[in-house]
Amino acid sequence: MRIRPRYLVAIGTSIAGISGYQLYCKDNHASLNPATFTPFSIESRERVSTASKVFTIGQDALSNTNVLSDIWGRAIWSIEVKQPQLQIARSYTPLPPSDDVSNPEKQIRLLIKQEKGGEMSTYLHKLPECATIEIRGPHVECVIPENTKEVIFLAGGTGIAPALQVARVLRQRPGSHVCILWANRTMEECAGASIEDESKSSSWTNWLGLNSTVRTFEASTPITRQGPIVKLLEGFRSEMPQSEASTCTIKYYVDEKQKFIKPADIVQQLQDSQSIGVNTGAKIIFVSGPDGFVNYWAGNKLWIDGQETQGPLGGVLSRLDLQGWSVWKL
Ligand SMILES: Cc1cc2nc3c(=O)[nH]c(=O)nc-3n(C[C@H](O)[C@H](O)[C@H](O)COP(=O)(O)OP(=O)(O)OC[C@H]3O[C@@H](n4cnc5c(N)ncnc54)[C@H](O)[C@@H]3O)c2cc1C
């Protein structure tokens, strides 16, 4: 059968078109960018608790891009996920990679809590394995000043994700002191965490090992498998050189255990910082979590001309002598 030249042109054009589209899709996968939503597949989901899961997204598709390597080293950042039917987007904060720390750009992992009645989080939790989601980013939420080596991080619930980003940045700065106070409603959100007996141990010096004999834990705390977030936190703690020049303190607080972050915990950290007294750079207290948590500790953020701003310092922190530390609400 003879095929007319004009059909050959049409077939050739179609093949070229399909190949071009496939190439475009391939490139498009690798081009996470802040302006447009790009499809990525969900590679896996790991349950953290009844309400929370860690989603791993587009690991292979991201393997050729360097877009994230710079940002991991200097900032708190997020990405947006789109819900295609409702055309809404929500922000999420990537977790540092757990296994292949040298190639962070290969992974986007998100800790997502399913909110009761929440449109996006429910949509994401109900998606089947290998589903495609559209993401846009990275978006810088806060650049950590180069001279910052001391950070206290008050985190509530999924607000722990930016704390892990900060820990990762400071781990690369010799002489850094990171203190993360993480509050959860239930024990299952931080399964495997050691809940400190606060009457016996409360200062950075204890984590330095100077007081290690009094580091005891609530007898009622069940020894369970460490959840993925606790694993990440404990990984940071053990990787950070524990010396007087460099410390990583992590404390867990759980509502159902009647263990809450108290103003005295912050005062203690400020005093410990003063006694270590090695750093002169910008010292920052970050507050991250649900609105109620942020409001309680640092006051409301304010919307001005359609932009969310820090607003004045309020809440508990405004009543403490912060000794020159600045506060950043996330
Ligand atoms: C920079 C940034 C980073 C973030 N990072 C993370 C992260 O790493 N992990 C994470 O889990 N979340 C993160 N969030 C929060 C996330 O963006 C979403 O806000 C969250 O997932 C809830 O979205 P949703 O669409 O499921 O809930 P929404 O539909 O927006 O609802 C939120 C809550 O409000 C209630 N609600 C909704 N409508 C009403 C109404 N009419 N009346 C009364 N109550 C109502 C819902 O029941 C729900 O509890 C981040 C937010 C920001 C800004």
The ligand as a MOL file (V3000), in Angstrom:
LIG
                    3D

  0  0  0     0  0            999 V3000
M  V30 BEGIN CTAB
M  V30 COUNTS 53 58 0 0 0
M  V30 BEGIN ATOM
M  V30 1 C 4.2340 28.0770 55.3400 0
M  V30 2 C 3.3190 26.9580 55.8070 0
M  V30 3 C 3.8360 25.6840 55.9760 0
M  V30 4 C 2.9980 24.6370 56.4090 0
M  V30 5 N 3.5270 23.3840 56.5860 0
M  V30 6 C 2.7140 22.3470 56.9560 0
M  V30 7 C 3.2560 21.0290 57.1100 0
M  V30 8 O 4.4620 20.7720 56.9250 0
M  V30 9 N 2.3960 20.0320 57.4790 0
M  V30 10 C 1.0390 20.2780 57.6940 0
M  V30 11 O 0.3020 19.3150 58.0030 0
M  V30 12 N 0.5300 21.5260 57.5520 0
M  V30 13 C 1.3210 22.5510 57.1730 0
M  V30 14 N 0.7800 23.8090 56.9940 0
M  V30 15 C -0.6870 23.9690 57.1150 0
M  V30 16 C -1.3310 23.6090 55.7550 0
M  V30 17 O -0.9580 24.5650 54.7900 0
M  V30 18 C -2.8580 23.5890 55.7910 0
M  V30 19 O -3.3150 24.7810 56.3620 0
M  V30 20 C -3.4120 22.3900 56.5500 0
M  V30 21 O -3.0220 21.1740 55.9140 0
M  V30 22 C -4.9500 22.4480 56.5710 0
M  V30 23 O -5.4050 22.5990 55.2770 0
M  V30 24 P -6.7930 21.9580 54.8290 0
M  V30 25 O -7.1230 22.4590 53.4450 0
M  V30 26 O -6.8030 20.4930 55.0360 0
M  V30 27 O -7.7940 22.5740 55.8810 0
M  V30 28 P -8.8450 23.7600 55.6620 0
M  V30 29 O -9.9380 23.3140 54.7700 0
M  V30 30 O -8.0890 24.9910 55.2790 0
M  V30 31 O -9.3630 23.8850 57.1430 0
M  V30 32 C -8.4570 24.1260 58.2320 0
M  V30 33 C -9.1950 23.9290 59.5410 0
M  V30 34 O -10.2230 24.8790 59.6340 0
M  V30 35 C -11.4590 24.2190 59.8080 0
M  V30 36 N -12.4320 24.9360 58.9890 0
M  V30 37 C -12.4380 25.0270 57.6560 0
M  V30 38 N -13.4700 25.7660 57.2600 0
M  V30 39 C -14.1260 26.1480 58.4020 0
M  V30 40 C -15.2540 26.9300 58.6680 0
M  V30 41 N -15.9880 27.4720 57.6940 0
M  V30 42 N -15.6220 27.1290 59.9510 0
M  V30 43 C -14.9040 26.5720 60.9670 0
M  V30 44 N -13.8220 25.8120 60.7770 0
M  V30 45 C -13.4480 25.6170 59.5060 0
M  V30 46 C -11.2770 22.8120 59.3280 0
M  V30 47 O -12.1610 21.9270 59.9780 0
M  V30 48 C -9.8560 22.5590 59.6620 0
M  V30 49 O -9.7110 22.0950 60.9750 0
M  V30 50 C 1.6070 24.8730 56.6250 0
M  V30 51 C 1.0910 26.1650 56.4440 0
M  V30 52 C 1.9330 27.2010 56.0460 0
M  V30 53 C 1.3450 28.5700 55.8670 0
M  V30 END ATOM
M  V30 BEGIN BOND
M  V30 1 1 1 2
M  V30 2 1 2 3
M  V30 3 2 2 52
M  V30 4 2 3 4
M  V30 5 1 4 5
M  V30 6 1 4 50
M  V30 7 2 5 6
M  V30 8 1 6 7
M  V30 9 1 6 13
M  V30 10 2 7 8
M  V30 11 1 7 9
M  V30 12 1 9 10
M  V30 13 2 10 11
M  V30 14 1 10 12
M  V30 15 2 12 13
M  V30 16 1 13 14
M  V30 17 1 14 15
M  V30 18 1 14 50
M  V30 19 1 15 16
M  V30 20 1 16 17
M  V30 21 1 16 18
M  V30 22 1 18 19
M  V30 23 1 18 20
M  V30 24 1 20 21
M  V30 25 1 20 22
M  V30 26 1 22 23
M  V30 27 1 23 24
M  V30 28 2 24 25
M  V30 29 1 24 26
M  V30 30 1 24 27
M  V30 31 1 27 28
M  V30 32 2 28 29
M  V30 33 1 28 30
M  V30 34 1 28 31
M  V30 35 1 31 32
M  V30 36 1 32 33
M  V30 37 1 33 34
M  V30 38 1 33 48
M  V30 39 1 34 35
M  V30 40 1 35 36
M  V30 41 1 35 46
M  V30 42 1 36 37
M  V30 43 1 36 45
M  V30 44 2 37 38
M  V30 45 1 38 39
M  V30 46 1 39 40
M  V30 47 2 39 45
M  V30 48 1 40 41
M  V30 49 2 40 42
M  V30 50 1 42 43
M  V30 51 2 43 44
M  V30 52 1 44 45
M  V30 53 1 46 47
M  V30 54 1 46 48
M  V30 55 1 48 49
M  V30 56 2 50 51
M  V30 57 1 51 52
M  V30 58 1 52 53
M  V30 END BOND
M  V30 END CTAB
M  END
